[in-house]
Amino acid sequence: MQPDVSLIIPVFNNESYLDESLSAARAQEGLSLEIIIIDDGSTDASLSKIKAHAEKDPRIVVIAQPNQGVSAARNAGLGRASGKWVAFLDGDDWLAPGSLAAWHQQAEQGTLDCLLCNGFSFKTDPQAFLDTKPLAILRKQPWDSTLTGAEWMVQSVKTREWPHYVWLQFCRRSVLESAQLRFRRDMIHEDIPWTIQLALAVKRLAFSQPPRYGYRRNPSSLTQSRDAAKVHHRIASYLKVGALLKELATGQPPPVRKALHKQILREMGHFLGLMRKGNVSRADRSQFAAQFLAAGLPGMMFKSCSNYREAAATLKAWYLCHIWKRQKA
């Protein structure tokens, strides 16, 4: 019989958090569930812990693969999934009891293609932190509405809360398969292109306001690292995001195209922040600045400015990148 939900959990060196994360997944009740855990070449004891949980729970499917990154791990999970719905849980995060059943019930009752869920961030003991009624990650969503994905994208860019968090997306698997959605493996901001393409494919999207997903603030994560190679990777990925947004905007209706262009302005703000403050050599900064200018991103950013502050910041970015481009030594 087809499971109600396939829960996909990519794991890489999450040994310290896996018991808490997998116990929360296994505690989900009130629906039929398959738990697909992908060990992406962990070098710690993660795989042993996964296998120990699998021995106790027949709902667990274990996939062990050489290290290829989180996108490849999630894609492997999608390839194995058989549930009507798909949810995602990162290997160091947590789900409150009853989360999947609540999301499943709302998605089924609303005949949705996707339910956008809510969460909270924590450092330790997520249940105790949840009991204190923490601030939710999402606060500006149209909670009582049902929109198309394109309408949601336009509105979210306007309110400056467009969440590219795959772990807050409860998706109908047939929609993912029809749109041939998979995660890009050549960038670390893989949630951004995935979310854009998901939004363009979704006809009925609704929202679940209670924060049930616990996102762990992990100081060892890639996005928190000051390591030069990781900062280099993040900057390169932001450039790919800008180019991809430009590409995906082509041919879209004017409101969607305008929203994607506005998002370029915001994502390039992150790129420029890393260029200014990140651990980047002069030679690498010169290379990235040249790529930024050659892609025509400053011009597109300037067209998307809606106030003097944005215009001034864009002109400053254009000026700095011309300076950095010449500083090769």
N, C-alpha and C positions, 0 to 999 in steps of 0.2 A: 504494500500500500504506500502511496506517495506521502512523504512527511509533509506536515503543514509548513515547517520552516527548516531551512538549512542555515546553520550558524557557522560562518567561516572565520577561523582564527589563525592568522599568520603568526609564527613564532620565530624569533631569532634572539638567542641568548637572553631569555626572560626567566631564567631559573629562579631568581629571587621572588618573582611575583606569580609564577604559574599556579601554584596550589590555590591561591586566592582567586585568580582569574578563572581557572577551570572548575573550581568548586562552585563559583557563581553561575557558570554556564550549565553545569550539571543540575543545579538546583531549580532550573526553570521548569515549571509544571503547567498543566492545563492545556497542552497541545502536543501533537506528535512532532518530534524533533530529531534531526541528525546534526551532530557536532563534528565538523570537518576541521581538523587541526593539521596545519602544514608546518613542519619544522624545516626552516630554510637554511640548513647547514649549520646549525648551532654548534659552537665549540665548547659550551658548558654542559651541564647535566639536563638541559631542557628536554631532549628527546627521551631520556629515561623517565623523567617525571610525566611526560605525556603518555608514555606506554603504561605507566603505573595507573594512571587514571583510566586509560582505555580498558585495562583488565577488569576494572570494576563497573564499567558502564558500556553496554553493547551499542549505545547510540553513537559512540565515538568512532570516527574514521580517521586513521593516521596516515598522512602522506609525509615521507621523508625525502628531501631533495637536496642537491648541492646548493650552496649559497648563490642566489640569483637576485635577491632583493625582494622587498615587500610586494611589488607589483606582480612579479612572477609567482609569488606564493599565493596571493589572492586569485590570480588567474587559474592556478592549479585547483584551488578550492571551487571556483565557479565551474570548472570543467567536470568536477566530480559531483557537484550539487544536484540533488533530485527533488528538493522541496518545492512547494508552490511559491513560497516566499523566501527571500534571501536577506540575512542580516549579517553584520560584521562586528567582530570584537577583537581588538588588538590584544596581544599576549600579556601586556602589563596592565590592562584596564579591567573593568568590573561592570557587571550588570545587576541591578537591584532585583530582588525576588519578584516574579510575576511580570517582568518587563515584556518578554516576548509574547506572552498570552494577551496582555493588554494591547500591544501594538497589533497583533494578529486580529484580534476582535474588531478594533477600529478600522483596520484596512479592509477586512472582509465586509463589514457593515456598510462602508462607504464605497464599495466596489472600486477601490483605488488602484492606481498603478504604482504609487509610491507614497509612503507616509514619512514625513520628516519629523524625527523624534527630538527630544531634548536631553541635555546632560548637565553635569557639573564637573568641576575639576577638584582633585584632592591630592594630598601627599601620602597620607597613611590612613588606614582603617576607614574604608569608604562608607561602610554602613553607619558607623558612628558619626561620620561627617554628614551623611545624608540626613540623619536624624536631627541635625541642627538647622535643617532647611537652608542649605547653602544657595548662593546666587547661581541662577541657571546660566548656562553658556549662551542660550538664545533668548532674547528679550523683545525683539521687534517683529516677530513673525505674525502673519494674519491668522491667528489661532482658530478662528471659527469659520474660515473660508475653505473652499475647494477651488483650486486654480489649475490651469495648464502649467506645465513646467516652464514654458516660455514666459507666461505672465508672472510666475514666481520669480524668475530670474530678473526681469525688468524691475519688479517691485523691490527685490532685495538689494539690487545695486543702488536704487534710489534712497533706500533707508540706511545704506551702508552696513547692512548685515546680510551678506551672502555667504552662508556657511558651506565651505568645501570639505565637509567632514563625512567621509564615507561611512563611518561607524554610527552616524545618526540617521542613516537612510535605510528604511525597511522597504524592500523592493519586490515587486512581482517578477518572478524569474522569467516568465514568458516575454515580458517587455525587454528585459536585458538581452535575451536570446534573439528576439526579433530585430533589435537594434545592433546586434553583434557587439555588445559592449564588453570591452576588456580594458585592463589598466595598461597604460604605456610604461614600458620598461626602461626608457632612456632618460627619465627625469625623476627627481625626488618629490616634486610637487604633483604627484600623480593624481591626487584627489581633484585637482582643478579641471583638467580636461575630462575626466570621468564625470564630474558633476555637470559640466556644461552639456556634454552629449546625453547624459541621463535626462536633464531638463528638457532638451529638445525632443526627446522621445516620449515623454510622459504627458498624458492627456488629463489625468485626474490625480492631483497632488493635494494632500491635506496634512494637518499638523497635530502633533501630540505635545501638549505643553508641560506636563509634569517631568522634571528632570530625573531620568532613571538610569542613564548611562554614566558611569564614573570614569572620567579621563584622568589618568595619573600624570601629574607633573613630574616627569622623569628628567633629572639634570644630566643624565648621560645620553639623552636623545640627540639625534643628528642636528635638529634645529637649534639646540642650545649650545652646541660645541663651538669652541674658538679655534679648533685645529685648522690649520691653513688649507689642507686638502679638502676638508669637509665644507669650509666656507667657499672655496673655489667651486665645489660641486653645486652648492646652493645658488651661487651667482649665475653659473652656466644654466641651471635649471630655470631660473627666473627669465632669462633671455629666451629660452624655449617656450615658456608660458606666454610671453609677450607675442612672439611670432605665431603661436598657435591660436591665441585669441584673435589676432588679426586675420588669420586664415579662416577660422570658424565664423567670423562676422560676415564674411563675403557671401552675398546672396540672401542674407536673412532679412526679414521685414524690418522697417526702419526702427521701431522701438527696441527690438532685440539687438540689432546692429549697434545702436547708440549705447545700449547697456554694456555690450562686450567691449566697445571702444573705451567707455568710462572705466571699465575694470582694468584695461591696459594701464591707464593712468595710475591706478592704485597699486597694481602689482609691480610696476616699474618703480614706485616709491620704495618698496621693499628692496628691490635690486640696488637702487642708489644708496639706500641706507647701509647695505653691506659693503658697497664699494667705498663708502666714506669711512666706516667704522670697523669693518671686518679686517681679519688678518690676511691681507692681500699684498703681494709683492708689486713693485712698480711695473714690472714687465707684464704680469697677469692683468693688472688694472688697465694697462694700455691696450692689451688684446681685447678685453671685455668692452672697453669704451668704443673701440673701433667697430666691434660687432653690433653694439647698440645703435650707433650712428648709421651703419650700413643697412640695418634692417628698416630704417625709416620710422623708428618708434617715436623719436621726439616730435615729429610733425603730427603723428596721429594723437599723441598725448595733448599737444597744444590745441587741436581741434576739439578735444573732449573737455577742455577746461570750462568750468561754469562760473568761476569767480576770479578776482584778481590774485588771490593767494595761490591758487592752482596754476595760473598762468606764470606767476613769478617763479614758482618752484620748478616748473617745466623749463623755463628759460635758463634758470641756474643749472639744471641738470644738463641741458644742451651745452652750456658753456664749460662746465666741469669736465664733461666727457671729451670735448675738444682739447682741453688742457691735458687730461690723463692720456689721451691717445698719443701725444707727442713725448710723454715721459717714459721712454722705453728702457732706460738704464736703471 
